Each structure stands twice: as C-alpha cells, then as structure tokens.
Amino acid sequence: MLLIVLALVILIALIVGAVWAYHALAATLGGLVAAVLVSLGLAVIAAIPWYVLRARRLPGGAGRGIYQLNGDWGEARLNAATHTVQLRCAGASAHYLFADLVDANASRQSDGGHCVDLEVRDAARPHWQLPVRSAREARCWRRVFRLAVAQRLPG
C-alpha cells in the first residue's frame, strides 16, 4: 500500500513539474518548443527505470531457476533449485555444485572474441573458458556465475 501511495505522489509531482516547466518555457521560447522540450524531458525520466531494470535482468533464464548458455562450443547449465552446474566444453563435461565454483571473469580471447573464465575447485580441470557473442553478454554471464558462487542465484 505504501508503494502505491509513493508511486502516486511521484506521478503527481511529475505532472505538476511538467506543467510548471511548460509554462516557464512557453513564456520564453513559445508553446511548440516548450511542448517538445517537456515531452523529451518526460521521456528521459521514464527511460531511467527501464534502463535500471534492464541492467538487473539475468540472461538465459529458461524458467524455474534454470540458466542455460548454449553454443557450438558446448553448454553451461545452472540450476538454482539444486545448486548444480553442468558444463560441456570442447569435448569435456563436468558436474559441479555451486560450492565448487571459485570465481568468474569476463575476458577477451586472443582471436578477438569474448568469453567467461570460470574457476572451479577441481584438480582435473580448474579453469573453463565459455565463449559468448559479445562483451555485454560476457558481463551478464559473469554476474550469473558470481551470484552462483555467492549461493544467491534466484530460482
């Protein structure tokens, strides 16, 4: 209930502010220019929550807390409900618990591509490189793996 009241107060403040801004700008620049400037200002203000929510969204969610990264190189599958990770890459495969994960970093490969470097507690293969399409995708998947390391991946 408090959030609804707060949202209404913010909406009313935006409307009153837009009207005041329009009147102030219309007095000096004219009605059409003022309307365009106020509309642009409101569009920028509306874009801020969209951008923040978009940046916080996790990639690869297939539902029910399963995050999956696929490619011709193999697959990484995280299950938040069971706290397990399945990795297949370059012919090798392994199953880990979230507790076995040490760290994840986004990096650039020597051929110019991007990847997520995943460190695990495994004597046989302590380092995995998971290729991704872009630097943005590498950062998103780094965030997913770091949430898994911290045992806080939503599911």
Sine and cosine of phi, psi and omega as CSV:
sin_phi,cos_phi,sin_psi,cos_psi,sin_omega,cos_omega
0.00,0.00,-0.65,0.76,0.00,-1.00
-0.89,0.45,-0.63,0.78,0.01,-1.00
-0.92,0.40,-0.58,0.81,0.03,-1.00
-0.91,0.41,-0.70,0.71,0.02,-1.00
-0.90,0.44,-0.68,0.73,0.02,-1.00
-0.89,0.46,-0.67,0.74,0.03,-1.00
-0.89,0.45,-0.65,0.76,0.03,-1.00
-0.91,0.41,-0.65,0.76,0.03,-1.00
-0.89,0.45,-0.68,0.74,0.01,-1.00
-0.91,0.42,-0.67,0.74,0.01,-1.00
-0.89,0.45,-0.69,0.72,0.03,-1.00
-0.89,0.45,-0.66,0.75,0.02,-1.00
-0.89,0.45,-0.63,0.78,0.05,-1.00
-0.90,0.43,-0.66,0.75,0.00,-1.00
-0.91,0.41,-0.73,0.68,0.02,-1.00
-0.89,0.47,-0.67,0.74,0.03,-1.00
-0.90,0.45,-0.63,0.78,0.03,-1.00
-0.91,0.41,-0.65,0.76,0.03,-1.00
-0.91,0.42,-0.71,0.71,0.03,-1.00
-0.89,0.45,-0.68,0.73,0.01,-1.00
-0.89,0.45,-0.65,0.76,0.02,-1.00
-0.88,0.48,-0.73,0.68,-0.02,-1.00
-0.90,0.44,-0.65,0.76,0.00,-1.00
-0.92,0.39,-0.68,0.73,0.00,-1.00
-0.96,0.29,-0.59,0.81,0.00,-1.00
-0.90,0.43,-0.53,0.85,0.00,-1.00
-0.93,0.37,-0.50,0.86,-0.05,-1.00
-0.97,-0.24,-0.57,0.82,-0.13,-0.99
-0.93,-0.37,-0.25,0.97,-0.04,-1.00
0.96,-0.27,0.36,-0.93,-0.11,-0.99
-0.92,0.40,-0.68,0.74,-0.06,-1.00
-0.92,0.39,-0.71,0.71,0.02,-1.00
-0.90,0.44,-0.65,0.76,0.01,-1.00
-0.90,0.44,-0.67,0.75,0.01,-1.00
-0.90,0.44,-0.66,0.75,0.02,-1.00
-0.91,0.42,-0.71,0.70,-0.02,-1.00
-0.91,0.42,-0.66,0.75,0.03,-1.00
-0.91,0.41,-0.65,0.76,0.04,-1.00
-0.89,0.46,-0.68,0.73,0.05,-1.00
-0.89,0.46,-0.67,0.75,0.03,-1.00
-0.88,0.47,-0.69,0.73,0.03,-1.00
-0.92,0.40,-0.58,0.81,0.04,-1.00
-0.91,0.42,-0.64,0.77,0.03,-1.00
-0.91,0.41,-0.68,0.73,0.01,-1.00
-0.90,0.43,-0.62,0.79,0.02,-1.00
-0.95,0.32,-0.45,0.89,-0.03,-1.00
-0.97,0.25,-0.38,0.92,-0.05,-1.00
-0.89,0.46,-0.78,0.62,0.03,-1.00
-0.90,0.44,-0.59,0.81,0.03,-1.00
-0.87,0.49,-0.71,0.71,-0.01,-1.00
-0.91,0.42,-0.66,0.75,0.00,-1.00
-0.90,0.43,-0.71,0.71,0.01,-1.00
-0.92,0.38,-0.58,0.81,0.03,-1.00
-0.91,0.41,-0.63,0.78,-0.01,-1.00
-0.94,0.34,-0.44,0.90,-0.03,-1.00
-1.00,0.03,-0.17,0.99,-0.02,-1.00
-0.95,0.31,0.69,-0.72,0.01,-1.00
-1.00,0.01,0.60,-0.80,-0.03,-1.00
-1.00,0.10,0.29,-0.96,0.20,-0.98
0.94,0.34,0.21,0.98,-0.01,-1.00
-0.95,0.32,0.91,-0.42,0.00,-1.00
-1.00,-0.08,0.17,0.99,-0.04,-1.00
0.99,-0.14,0.40,-0.92,0.04,-1.00
0.81,0.58,0.54,0.84,0.09,-1.00
0.96,0.26,0.43,0.90,0.03,-1.00
-0.95,-0.33,0.83,-0.56,0.00,-1.00
-0.91,-0.42,0.79,-0.61,-0.15,-0.99
-0.73,-0.68,0.78,-0.63,0.06,-1.00
-0.89,-0.46,0.90,-0.44,-0.06,-1.00
-0.89,-0.46,0.41,-0.91,0.11,-0.99
-0.13,-0.99,0.05,-1.00,0.04,-1.00
-0.94,0.33,-0.21,0.98,0.04,-1.00
-0.98,0.19,-0.41,0.91,-0.05,-1.00
0.51,-0.86,-0.58,-0.81,-0.11,-0.99
-0.43,-0.90,0.57,-0.82,0.19,-0.98
-0.81,-0.58,0.78,-0.62,-0.06,-1.00
-0.74,-0.67,0.86,-0.51,0.01,-1.00
-0.94,-0.35,0.74,-0.67,0.04,-1.00
-0.90,-0.44,0.95,-0.33,-0.07,-1.00
-0.95,0.33,-0.45,0.89,-0.02,-1.00
-0.94,0.33,-0.64,0.76,-0.03,-1.00
-0.98,-0.19,-0.05,1.00,-0.01,-1.00
0.83,0.55,0.72,0.69,0.00,-1.00
-0.83,-0.56,0.42,-0.91,0.04,-1.00
-0.77,-0.64,0.74,-0.67,0.11,-0.99
-0.91,-0.42,0.80,-0.60,-0.01,-1.00
-0.85,-0.53,0.71,-0.70,0.17,-0.99
-0.73,-0.69,0.86,-0.51,-0.04,-1.00
-0.43,-0.90,0.81,-0.59,0.06,-1.00
0.81,0.59,0.68,0.73,0.05,-1.00
1.00,0.09,-0.20,0.98,0.02,-1.00
-0.99,-0.16,0.52,-0.85,0.07,-1.00
-0.64,-0.77,0.47,-0.88,-0.01,-1.00
-0.39,-0.92,0.41,-0.91,0.07,-1.00
-0.85,-0.53,0.74,-0.67,-0.02,-1.00
-0.73,-0.68,0.35,-0.94,0.22,-0.97
-1.00,-0.03,0.35,-0.94,0.07,-1.00
-0.85,0.53,-0.53,0.85,0.00,-1.00
-0.92,0.40,-0.34,0.94,0.03,-1.00
-0.99,0.14,-0.25,0.97,-0.01,-1.00
-0.98,0.20,0.69,-0.73,-0.02,-1.00
-0.98,-0.22,-0.80,0.60,-0.05,-1.00
-0.29,-0.96,0.29,-0.96,0.07,-1.00
-0.65,-0.76,0.65,-0.76,0.02,-1.00
-0.67,-0.74,0.56,-0.83,0.11,-0.99
-1.00,0.01,0.74,-0.67,-0.02,-1.00
-0.59,-0.80,0.16,-0.99,0.02,-1.00
-0.95,-0.32,0.73,-0.69,0.00,-1.00
-0.99,0.17,0.24,-0.97,-0.03,-1.00
-0.92,0.40,-0.43,0.90,0.01,-1.00
-1.00,0.08,0.07,1.00,0.04,-1.00
0.99,-0.13,-0.18,0.98,0.03,-1.00
-0.97,0.23,0.11,-0.99,-0.01,-1.00
-0.91,-0.41,0.45,-0.89,0.01,-1.00
-0.45,-0.89,0.23,-0.97,0.12,-0.99
-0.95,-0.33,0.86,-0.51,0.05,-1.00
-1.00,0.00,0.87,-0.49,-0.05,-1.00
-0.92,-0.40,0.82,-0.57,0.06,-1.00
-0.97,-0.24,0.73,-0.69,-0.01,-1.00
-0.76,-0.65,0.34,-0.94,0.08,-1.00
-1.00,0.07,1.00,0.06,-0.03,-1.00
-0.48,-0.88,0.87,-0.49,-0.03,-1.00
-0.92,0.40,-0.54,0.84,-0.04,-1.00
-0.95,0.31,-0.67,0.75,0.00,-1.00
-0.51,-0.86,1.00,-0.02,-0.06,-1.00
-0.99,0.14,-0.15,0.99,-0.10,-0.99
-0.72,-0.69,0.77,-0.64,0.05,-1.00
-0.84,-0.55,0.68,-0.73,0.12,-0.99
-0.93,-0.38,0.89,-0.45,-0.04,-1.00
-0.94,-0.33,0.96,-0.27,-0.03,-1.00
-0.92,0.40,0.59,-0.80,0.07,-1.00
-0.72,-0.69,0.16,-0.99,-0.11,-0.99
-0.98,0.19,-0.51,0.86,-0.12,-0.99
-0.52,-0.85,0.21,-0.98,0.04,-1.00
-0.91,0.42,-0.60,0.80,0.02,-1.00
-0.89,0.45,-0.69,0.72,0.01,-1.00
-0.91,0.41,-0.59,0.81,0.05,-1.00
-0.89,0.45,-0.67,0.74,0.02,-1.00
-0.91,0.41,-0.64,0.77,0.02,-1.00
-0.89,0.45,-0.71,0.71,-0.01,-1.00
-0.95,0.31,-0.50,0.87,0.13,-0.99
-0.87,0.49,-0.66,0.75,0.02,-1.00
-0.90,0.44,-0.66,0.75,0.03,-1.00
-0.88,0.48,-0.74,0.67,-0.02,-1.00
-0.92,0.39,-0.58,0.82,0.04,-1.00
-0.94,0.35,-0.56,0.83,0.12,-0.99
-0.91,0.42,-0.59,0.81,0.05,-1.00
-0.92,0.38,-0.64,0.77,0.05,-1.00
-0.86,0.51,-0.66,0.75,-0.02,-1.00
-0.99,0.15,0.01,1.00,0.00,-1.00
0.89,0.45,0.55,0.83,-0.03,-1.00
-0.82,-0.57,0.37,0.93,0.01,-1.00
-0.94,0.33,0.84,-0.54,-0.05,-1.00
-0.92,0.38,0.61,-0.79,-0.01,-1.00
-0.41,-0.91,0.00,0.00,0.00,0.00
